[in-house]
Amino acid sequence: MLKGVNKHVVEVVDMESEYFEKAILFLRAGRPDPGEGVLRQRAGEYLRTIKYRPRQGIDWQKALLAGLAAAGVLLAVGLVVWLSLPLW
């Protein structure tokens, strides 16, 4: 959500990326204006540092197996504790 109406923005359109079409960067308030050339250079430098890593979905089979393994360990520990209790 954007608040206020007086935001300074740099829009980078030539991204040279197969994933992204453009980037919009919001300038910090209260900073001196270094000029358009410097802003273009800094925006390009910043965007080149960003690495795109697509979010990996949850592998439900691995999650299910991990849950079953944890339940098995808990069951085994519970059984050992139960068997070690003295019978009165």
PDB file as gemmi writes it, atoms N, CA and C in Angstrom:
CRYST1    1.000    1.000    1.000  90.00  90.00  90.00 P 1                      
ATOM      1  N   MET A   1       0.849  -1.166   0.000  1.00  0.00           N  
ATOM      2  CA  MET A   1       0.000   0.000   0.000  1.00  0.00           C  
ATOM      3  C   MET A   1       0.893   1.227   0.000  1.00  0.00           C  
ATOM      4  N   LEU A   2       0.563   2.197  -0.820  1.00  0.00           N  
ATOM      5  CA  LEU A   2       1.302   3.447  -0.862  1.00  0.00           C  
ATOM      6  C   LEU A   2       0.582   4.487  -0.025  1.00  0.00           C  
ATOM      7  N   LYS A   3       1.343   5.202   0.780  1.00  0.00           N  
ATOM      8  CA  LYS A   3       0.766   6.279   1.566  1.00  0.00           C  
ATOM      9  C   LYS A   3       1.361   7.582   1.058  1.00  0.00           C  
ATOM     10  N   GLY A   4       0.559   8.594   0.983  1.00  0.00           N  
ATOM     11  CA  GLY A   4       1.031   9.881   0.502  1.00  0.00           C  
ATOM     12  C   GLY A   4       0.973   9.960  -1.007  1.00  0.00           C  
ATOM     13  N   VAL A   5       1.151  11.148  -1.505  1.00  0.00           N  
ATOM     14  CA  VAL A   5       1.061  11.333  -2.948  1.00  0.00           C  
ATOM     15  C   VAL A   5       2.350  11.890  -3.538  1.00  0.00           C  
ATOM     16  N   ASN A   6       3.318  12.229  -2.710  1.00  0.00           N  
ATOM     17  CA  ASN A   6       4.533  12.853  -3.201  1.00  0.00           C  
ATOM     18  C   ASN A   6       5.703  11.887  -3.059  1.00  0.00           C  
ATOM     19  N   LYS A   7       5.670  10.802  -3.801  1.00  0.00           N  
ATOM     20  CA  LYS A   7       6.742   9.816  -3.766  1.00  0.00           C  
ATOM     21  C   LYS A   7       7.607   9.987  -5.005  1.00  0.00           C  
ATOM     22  N   HIS A   8       8.922   9.903  -4.823  1.00  0.00           N  
ATOM     23  CA  HIS A   8       9.833   9.938  -5.956  1.00  0.00           C  
ATOM     24  C   HIS A   8      10.151   8.503  -6.342  1.00  0.00           C  
ATOM     25  N   VAL A   9      10.004   8.211  -7.620  1.00  0.00           N  
ATOM     26  CA  VAL A   9      10.060   6.837  -8.097  1.00  0.00           C  
ATOM     27  C   VAL A   9      11.027   6.738  -9.264  1.00  0.00           C  
ATOM     28  N   VAL A  10      11.763   5.617  -9.303  1.00  0.00           N  
ATOM     29  CA  VAL A  10      12.565   5.264 -10.462  1.00  0.00           C  
ATOM     30  C   VAL A  10      11.968   3.993 -11.032  1.00  0.00           C  
ATOM     31  N   GLU A  11      11.588   4.028 -12.303  1.00  0.00           N  
ATOM     32  CA  GLU A  11      11.033   2.859 -12.969  1.00  0.00           C  
ATOM     33  C   GLU A  11      12.074   2.348 -13.953  1.00  0.00           C  
ATOM     34  N   VAL A  12      12.515   1.116 -13.752  1.00  0.00           N  
ATOM     35  CA  VAL A  12      13.502   0.501 -14.627  1.00  0.00           C  
ATOM     36  C   VAL A  12      12.761  -0.456 -15.540  1.00  0.00           C  
ATOM     37  N   VAL A  13      12.806  -0.175 -16.853  1.00  0.00           N  
ATOM     38  CA  VAL A  13      12.029  -0.963 -17.803  1.00  0.00           C  
ATOM     39  C   VAL A  13      12.899  -1.993 -18.510  1.00  0.00           C  
ATOM     40  N   ASP A  14      14.115  -1.664 -18.860  1.00  0.00           N  
ATOM     41  CA  ASP A  14      14.991  -2.589 -19.570  1.00  0.00           C  
ATOM     42  C   ASP A  14      15.699  -3.472 -18.551  1.00  0.00           C  
ATOM     43  N   MET A  15      15.056  -4.578 -18.167  1.00  0.00           N  
ATOM     44  CA  MET A  15      15.553  -5.412 -17.073  1.00  0.00           C  
ATOM     45  C   MET A  15      16.539  -6.479 -17.537  1.00  0.00           C  
ATOM     46  N   GLU A  16      16.565  -6.810 -18.811  1.00  0.00           N  
ATOM     47  CA  GLU A  16      17.416  -7.872 -19.329  1.00  0.00           C  
ATOM     48  C   GLU A  16      17.237  -9.166 -18.541  1.00  0.00           C  
ATOM     49  N   SER A  17      15.990  -9.474 -18.238  1.00  0.00           N  
ATOM     50  CA  SER A  17      15.663 -10.659 -17.452  1.00  0.00           C  
ATOM     51  C   SER A  17      14.570 -11.433 -18.164  1.00  0.00           C  
ATOM     52  N   GLU A  18      14.670 -12.749 -18.114  1.00  0.00           N  
ATOM     53  CA  GLU A  18      13.618 -13.558 -18.718  1.00  0.00           C  
ATOM     54  C   GLU A  18      12.375 -13.630 -17.831  1.00  0.00           C  
ATOM     55  N   TYR A  19      12.496 -13.224 -16.577  1.00  0.00           N  
ATOM     56  CA  TYR A  19      11.380 -13.321 -15.640  1.00  0.00           C  
ATOM     57  C   TYR A  19      10.662 -11.998 -15.409  1.00  0.00           C  
ATOM     58  N   PHE A  20      11.406 -10.895 -15.411  1.00  0.00           N  
ATOM     59  CA  PHE A  20      10.820  -9.626 -14.991  1.00  0.00           C  
ATOM     60  C   PHE A  20      10.780  -8.624 -16.120  1.00  0.00           C  
ATOM     61  N   GLU A  21       9.693  -7.882 -16.167  1.00  0.00           N  
ATOM     62  CA  GLU A  21       9.485  -6.883 -17.201  1.00  0.00           C  
ATOM     63  C   GLU A  21      10.004  -5.517 -16.765  1.00  0.00           C  
ATOM     64  N   LYS A  22       9.732  -5.138 -15.507  1.00  0.00           N  
ATOM     65  CA  LYS A  22      10.201  -3.853 -15.006  1.00  0.00           C  
ATOM     66  C   LYS A  22      10.248  -3.873 -13.491  1.00  0.00           C  
ATOM     67  N   ALA A  23      10.977  -2.908 -12.954  1.00  0.00           N  
ATOM     68  CA  ALA A  23      11.090  -2.757 -11.498  1.00  0.00           C  
ATOM     69  C   ALA A  23      10.761  -1.318 -11.147  1.00  0.00           C  
ATOM     70  N   ILE A  24      10.144  -1.132 -10.013  1.00  0.00           N  
ATOM     71  CA  ILE A  24       9.816   0.206  -9.533  1.00  0.00           C  
ATOM     72  C   ILE A  24      10.511   0.386  -8.188  1.00  0.00           C  
ATOM     73  N   LEU A  25      11.375   1.375  -8.116  1.00  0.00           N  
ATOM     74  CA  LEU A  25      12.127   1.661  -6.896  1.00  0.00           C  
ATOM     75  C   LEU A  25      11.668   2.999  -6.336  1.00  0.00           C  
ATOM     76  N   PHE A  26      11.387   3.038  -5.040  1.00  0.00           N  
ATOM     77  CA  PHE A  26      10.943   4.254  -4.378  1.00  0.00           C  
ATOM     78  C   PHE A  26      12.144   4.886  -3.678  1.00  0.00           C  
ATOM     79  N   LEU A  27      12.377   6.151  -3.946  1.00  0.00           N  
ATOM     80  CA  LEU A  27      13.521   6.843  -3.359  1.00  0.00           C  
ATOM     81  C   LEU A  27      13.215   7.236  -1.925  1.00  0.00           C  
ATOM     82  N   ARG A  28      14.244   7.220  -1.107  1.00  0.00           N  
ATOM     83  CA  ARG A  28      14.089   7.624   0.288  1.00  0.00           C  
ATOM     84  C   ARG A  28      13.809   9.119   0.373  1.00  0.00           C  
ATOM     85  N   ALA A  29      12.930   9.468   1.276  1.00  0.00           N  
ATOM     86  CA  ALA A  29      12.600  10.881   1.469  1.00  0.00           C  
ATOM     87  C   ALA A  29      13.753  11.585   2.187  1.00  0.00           C  
ATOM     88  N   GLY A  30      13.935  12.833   1.862  1.00  0.00           N  
ATOM     89  CA  GLY A  30      14.928  13.636   2.570  1.00  0.00           C  
ATOM     90  C   GLY A  30      16.349  13.482   2.054  1.00  0.00           C  
ATOM     91  N   ARG A  31      16.555  12.687   1.029  1.00  0.00           N  
ATOM     92  CA  ARG A  31      17.901  12.518   0.459  1.00  0.00           C  
ATOM     93  C   ARG A  31      18.091  13.548  -0.644  1.00  0.00           C  
ATOM     94  N   PRO A  32      19.285  14.080  -0.792  1.00  0.00           N  
ATOM     95  CA  PRO A  32      19.514  15.038  -1.879  1.00  0.00           C  
ATOM     96  C   PRO A  32      19.404  14.348  -3.235  1.00  0.00           C  
ATOM     97  N   ASP A  33      18.960  15.090  -4.229  1.00  0.00           N  
ATOM     98  CA  ASP A  33      18.780  14.551  -5.576  1.00  0.00           C  
ATOM     99  C   ASP A  33      20.141  14.497  -6.263  1.00  0.00           C  
ATOM    100  N   PRO A  34      20.683  13.305  -6.500  1.00  0.00           N  
ATOM    101  CA  PRO A  34      22.009  13.206  -7.108  1.00  0.00           C  
ATOM    102  C   PRO A  34      22.002  13.397  -8.618  1.00  0.00           C  
ATOM    103  N   GLY A  35      20.858  13.451  -9.213  1.00  0.00           N  
ATOM    104  CA  GLY A  35      20.764  13.601 -10.660  1.00  0.00           C  
ATOM    105  C   GLY A  35      20.317  12.306 -11.306  1.00  0.00           C  
ATOM    106  N   GLU A  36      19.744  12.443 -12.501  1.00  0.00           N  
ATOM    107  CA  GLU A  36      19.165  11.293 -13.180  1.00  0.00           C  
ATOM    108  C   GLU A  36      20.207  10.233 -13.528  1.00  0.00           C  
ATOM    109  N   GLY A  37      21.374  10.658 -13.987  1.00  0.00           N  
ATOM    110  CA  GLY A  37      22.410   9.702 -14.378  1.00  0.00           C  
ATOM    111  C   GLY A  37      22.869   8.839 -13.225  1.00  0.00           C  
ATOM    112  N   VAL A  38      23.082   9.466 -12.084  1.00  0.00           N  
ATOM    113  CA  VAL A  38      23.519   8.716 -10.896  1.00  0.00           C  
ATOM    114  C   VAL A  38      22.426   7.767 -10.441  1.00  0.00           C  
ATOM    115  N   LEU A  39      21.169   8.236 -10.484  1.00  0.00           N  
ATOM    116  CA  LEU A  39      20.059   7.364 -10.075  1.00  0.00           C  
ATOM    117  C   LEU A  39      19.931   6.164 -10.995  1.00  0.00           C  
ATOM    118  N   ARG A  40      20.095   6.365 -12.288  1.00  0.00           N  
ATOM    119  CA  ARG A  40      20.041   5.238 -13.225  1.00  0.00           C  
ATOM    120  C   ARG A  40      21.148   4.233 -12.920  1.00  0.00           C  
ATOM    121  N   GLN A  41      22.342   4.745 -12.665  1.00  0.00           N  
ATOM    122  CA  GLN A  41      23.481   3.870 -12.377  1.00  0.00           C  
ATOM    123  C   GLN A  41      23.247   3.081 -11.093  1.00  0.00           C  
ATOM    124  N   ARG A  42      22.829   3.766 -10.042  1.00  0.00           N  
ATOM    125  CA  ARG A  42      22.595   3.092  -8.751  1.00  0.00           C  
ATOM    126  C   ARG A  42      21.459   2.088  -8.844  1.00  0.00           C  
ATOM    127  N   ALA A  43      20.402   2.426  -9.580  1.00  0.00           N  
ATOM    128  CA  ALA A  43      19.278   1.491  -9.739  1.00  0.00           C  
ATOM    129  C   ALA A  43      19.749   0.236 -10.461  1.00  0.00           C  
ATOM    130  N   GLY A  44      20.537   0.411 -11.515  1.00  0.00           N  
ATOM    131  CA  GLY A  44      21.057  -0.745 -12.242  1.00  0.00           C  
ATOM    132  C   GLY A  44      21.956  -1.604 -11.384  1.00  0.00           C  
ATOM    133  N   GLU A  45      22.835  -0.958 -10.600  1.00  0.00           N  
ATOM    134  CA  GLU A  45      23.727  -1.711  -9.707  1.00  0.00           C  
ATOM    135  C   GLU A  45      22.925  -2.503  -8.688  1.00  0.00           C  
ATOM    136  N   TYR A  46      21.908  -1.861  -8.122  1.00  0.00           N  
ATOM    137  CA  TYR A  46      21.100  -2.540  -7.110  1.00  0.00           C  
ATOM    138  C   TYR A  46      20.358  -3.731  -7.704  1.00  0.00           C  
ATOM    139  N   LEU A  47      19.753  -3.543  -8.856  1.00  0.00           N  
ATOM    140  CA  LEU A  47      18.969  -4.617  -9.458  1.00  0.00           C  
ATOM    141  C   LEU A  47      19.844  -5.786  -9.897  1.00  0.00           C  
ATOM    142  N   ARG A  48      21.086  -5.530 -10.262  1.00  0.00           N  
ATOM    143  CA  ARG A  48      21.980  -6.633 -10.641  1.00  0.00           C  
ATOM    144  C   ARG A  48      22.378  -7.481  -9.441  1.00  0.00           C  
ATOM    145  N   THR A  49      22.245  -6.937  -8.230  1.00  0.00           N  
ATOM    146  CA  THR A  49      22.611  -7.717  -7.043  1.00  0.00           C  
ATOM    147  C   THR A  49      21.502  -8.675  -6.613  1.00  0.00           C  
ATOM    148  N   ILE A  50      20.296  -8.466  -7.111  1.00  0.00           N  
ATOM    149  CA  ILE A  50      19.160  -9.298  -6.707  1.00  0.00           C  
ATOM    150  C   ILE A  50      19.186 -10.606  -7.494  1.00  0.00           C  
ATOM    151  N   LYS A  51      19.124 -11.714  -6.791  1.00  0.00           N  
ATOM    152  CA  LYS A  51      19.079 -13.037  -7.413  1.00  0.00           C  
ATOM    153  C   LYS A  51      17.662 -13.577  -7.306  1.00  0.00           C  
ATOM    154  N   TYR A  52      17.116 -14.004  -8.424  1.00  0.00           N  
ATOM    155  CA  TYR A  52      15.763 -14.562  -8.433  1.00  0.00           C  
ATOM    156  C   TYR A  52      15.835 -16.058  -8.178  1.00  0.00           C  
ATOM    157  N   ARG A  53      15.155 -16.483  -7.136  1.00  0.00           N  
ATOM    158  CA  ARG A  53      15.045 -17.903  -6.831  1.00  0.00           C  
ATOM    159  C   ARG A  53      13.556 -18.211  -6.678  1.00  0.00           C  
ATOM    160  N   PRO A  54      12.987 -18.928  -7.633  1.00  0.00           N  
ATOM    161  CA  PRO A  54      11.560 -19.239  -7.526  1.00  0.00           C  
ATOM    162  C   PRO A  54      11.271 -20.010  -6.236  1.00  0.00           C  
ATOM    163  N   ARG A  55      10.159 -19.707  -5.657  1.00  0.00           N  
ATOM    164  CA  ARG A  55       9.751 -20.400  -4.425  1.00  0.00           C  
ATOM    165  C   ARG A  55       9.476 -21.853  -4.745  1.00  0.00           C  
ATOM    166  N   GLN A  56      10.028 -22.721  -3.939  1.00  0.00           N  
ATOM    167  CA  GLN A  56       9.826 -24.159  -4.126  1.00  0.00           C  
ATOM    168  C   GLN A  56       8.556 -24.566  -3.397  1.00  0.00           C  
ATOM    169  N   GLY A  57       7.752 -25.367  -4.061  1.00  0.00           N  
ATOM    170  CA  GLY A  57       6.536 -25.867  -3.428  1.00  0.00           C  
ATOM    171  C   GLY A  57       6.878 -26.931  -2.389  1.00  0.00           C  
ATOM    172  N   ILE A  58       5.936 -27.231  -1.557  1.00  0.00           N  
ATOM    173  CA  ILE A  58       6.131 -28.243  -0.519  1.00  0.00           C  
ATOM    174  C   ILE A  58       6.052 -29.622  -1.162  1.00  0.00           C  
ATOM    175  N   ASP A  59       7.040 -30.440  -0.882  1.00  0.00           N  
ATOM    176  CA  ASP A  59       7.021 -31.821  -1.354  1.00  0.00           C  
ATOM    177  C   ASP A  59       6.232 -32.619  -0.314  1.00  0.00           C  
ATOM    178  N   TRP A  60       4.972 -32.849  -0.609  1.00  0.00           N  
ATOM    179  CA  TRP A  60       4.074 -33.466   0.368  1.00  0.00           C  
ATOM    180  C   TRP A  60       4.486 -34.893   0.714  1.00  0.00           C  
ATOM    181  N   GLN A  61       5.067 -35.627  -0.209  1.00  0.00           N  
ATOM    182  CA  GLN A  61       5.512 -36.982   0.100  1.00  0.00           C  
ATOM    183  C   GLN A  61       6.624 -36.968   1.140  1.00  0.00           C  
ATOM    184  N   LYS A  62       7.590 -36.054   0.975  1.00  0.00           N  
ATOM    185  CA  LYS A  62       8.679 -35.957   1.950  1.00  0.00           C  
ATOM    186  C   LYS A  62       8.162 -35.480   3.302  1.00  0.00           C  
ATOM    187  N   ALA A  63       7.217 -34.533   3.289  1.00  0.00           N  
ATOM    188  CA  ALA A  63       6.651 -34.041   4.545  1.00  0.00           C  
ATOM    189  C   ALA A  63       5.900 -35.151   5.268  1.00  0.00           C  
ATOM    190  N   LEU A  64       5.150 -35.956   4.519  1.00  0.00           N  
ATOM    191  CA  LEU A  64       4.410 -37.066   5.116  1.00  0.00           C  
ATOM    192  C   LEU A  64       5.365 -38.101   5.699  1.00  0.00           C  
ATOM    193  N   LEU A  65       6.415 -38.441   4.949  1.00  0.00           N  
ATOM    194  CA  LEU A  65       7.395 -39.410   5.452  1.00  0.00           C  
ATOM    195  C   LEU A  65       8.103 -38.894   6.697  1.00  0.00           C  
ATOM    196  N   ALA A  66       8.437 -37.601   6.718  1.00  0.00           N  
ATOM    197  CA  ALA A  66       9.085 -37.029   7.897  1.00  0.00           C  
ATOM    198  C   ALA A  66       8.154 -37.074   9.101  1.00  0.00           C  
ATOM    199  N   GLY A  67       6.873 -36.787   8.881  1.00  0.00           N  
ATOM    200  CA  GLY A  67       5.899 -36.861   9.970  1.00  0.00           C  
ATOM    201  C   GLY A  67       5.717 -38.279  10.490  1.00  0.00           C  
ATOM    202  N   LEU A  68       5.662 -39.245   9.584  1.00  0.00           N  
ATOM    203  CA  LEU A  68       5.538 -40.641  10.000  1.00  0.00           C  
ATOM    204  C   LEU A  68       6.782 -41.116  10.752  1.00  0.00           C  
ATOM    205  N   ALA A  69       7.960 -40.668  10.303  1.00  0.00           N  
ATOM    206  CA  ALA A  69       9.196 -41.040  10.992  1.00  0.00           C  
ATOM    207  C   ALA A  69       9.210 -40.455  12.401  1.00  0.00           C  
ATOM    208  N   ALA A  70       8.785 -39.208  12.538  1.00  0.00           N  
ATOM    209  CA  ALA A  70       8.739 -38.580  13.864  1.00  0.00           C  
ATOM    210  C   ALA A  70       7.742 -39.299  14.766  1.00  0.00           C  
ATOM    211  N   ALA A  71       6.601 -39.672  14.217  1.00  0.00           N  
ATOM    212  CA  ALA A  71       5.611 -40.401  15.003  1.00  0.00           C  
ATOM    213  C   ALA A  71       6.155 -41.763  15.418  1.00  0.00           C  
ATOM    214  N   GLY A  72       6.890 -42.420  14.533  1.00  0.00           N  
ATOM    215  CA  GLY A  72       7.484 -43.709  14.876  1.00  0.00           C  
ATOM    216  C   GLY A  72       8.509 -43.589  15.996  1.00  0.00           C  
ATOM    217  N   VAL A  73       9.330 -42.541  15.942  1.00  0.00           N  
ATOM    218  CA  VAL A  73      10.320 -42.327  17.008  1.00  0.00           C  
ATOM    219  C   VAL A  73       9.616 -42.077  18.329  1.00  0.00           C  
ATOM    220  N   LEU A  74       8.586 -41.241  18.317  1.00  0.00           N  
ATOM    221  CA  LEU A  74       7.845 -40.970  19.552  1.00  0.00           C  
ATOM    222  C   LEU A  74       7.179 -42.228  20.091  1.00  0.00           C  
ATOM    223  N   LEU A  75       6.640 -43.046  19.218  1.00  0.00           N  
ATOM    224  CA  LEU A  75       6.021 -44.295  19.632  1.00  0.00           C  
ATOM    225  C   LEU A  75       7.052 -45.229  20.258  1.00  0.00           C  
ATOM    226  N   ALA A  76       8.239 -45.315  19.646  1.00  0.00           N  
ATOM    227  CA  ALA A  76       9.298 -46.182  20.177  1.00  0.00           C  
ATOM    228  C   ALA A  76       9.763 -45.693  21.540  1.00  0.00           C  
ATOM    229  N   VAL A  77       9.945 -44.397  21.692  1.00  0.00           N  
ATOM    230  CA  VAL A  77      10.367 -43.846  22.993  1.00  0.00           C  
ATOM    231  C   VAL A  77       9.293 -44.104  24.037  1.00  0.00           C  
ATOM    232  N   GLY A  78       8.047 -43.890  23.665  1.00  0.00           N  
ATOM    233  CA  GLY A  78       6.954 -44.153  24.608  1.00  0.00           C  
ATOM    234  C   GLY A  78       6.896 -45.603  25.015  1.00  0.00           C  
ATOM    235  N   LEU A  79       7.132 -46.516  24.093  1.00  0.00           N  
ATOM    236  CA  LEU A  79       7.127 -47.942  24.395  1.00  0.00           C  
ATOM    237  C   LEU A  79       8.260 -48.310  25.342  1.00  0.00           C  
ATOM    238  N   VAL A  80       9.448 -47.750  25.106  1.00  0.00           N  
ATOM    239  CA  VAL A  80      10.595 -48.027  25.990  1.00  0.00           C  
ATOM    240  C   VAL A  80      10.307 -47.516  27.393  1.00  0.00           C  
ATOM    241  N   VAL A  81       9.745 -46.322  27.494  1.00  0.00           N  
ATOM    242  CA  VAL A  81       9.425 -45.765  28.813  1.00  0.00           C  
ATOM    243  C   VAL A  81       8.363 -46.616  29.493  1.00  0.00           C  
ATOM    244  N   TRP A  82       7.360 -47.034  28.757  1.00  0.00           N  
ATOM    245  CA  TRP A  82       6.287 -47.832  29.341  1.00  0.00           C  
ATOM    246  C   TRP A  82       6.813 -49.191  29.819  1.00  0.00           C  
ATOM    247  N   LEU A  83       7.699 -49.798  29.039  1.00  0.00           N  
ATOM    248  CA  LEU A  83       8.251 -51.093  29.425  1.00  0.00           C  
ATOM    249  C   LEU A  83       9.219 -50.985  30.609  1.00  0.00           C  
ATOM    250  N   SER A  84       9.806 -49.813  30.806  1.00  0.00           N  
ATOM    251  CA  SER A  84      10.757 -49.661  31.909  1.00  0.00           C  
ATOM    252  C   SER A  84      10.064 -49.342  33.226  1.00  0.00           C  
ATOM    253  N   LEU A  85       8.769 -49.111  33.218  1.00  0.00           N  
ATOM    254  CA  LEU A  85       8.053 -48.837  34.463  1.00  0.00           C  
ATOM    255  C   LEU A  85       7.921 -50.139  35.277  1.00  0.00           C  
ATOM    256  N   PRO A  86       8.084 -50.016  36.568  1.00  0.00           N  
ATOM    257  CA  PRO A  86       7.963 -51.236  37.385  1.00  0.00           C  
ATOM    258  C   PRO A  86       6.500 -51.717  37.451  1.00  0.00           C  
ATOM    259  N   LEU A  87       6.343 -53.027  37.427  1.00  0.00           N  
ATOM    260  CA  LEU A  87       5.019 -53.608  37.548  1.00  0.00           C  
ATOM    261  C   LEU A  87       4.754 -53.893  39.018  1.00  0.00           C  
ATOM    262  N   TRP A  88       3.729 -53.377  39.555  1.00  0.00           N  
ATOM    263  CA  TRP A  88       3.423 -53.568  40.969  1.00  0.00           C  
ATOM    264  C   TRP A  88       2.293 -54.484  41.149  1.00  0.00           C  
TER     265      TRP A  88                                                      
END                                                                             
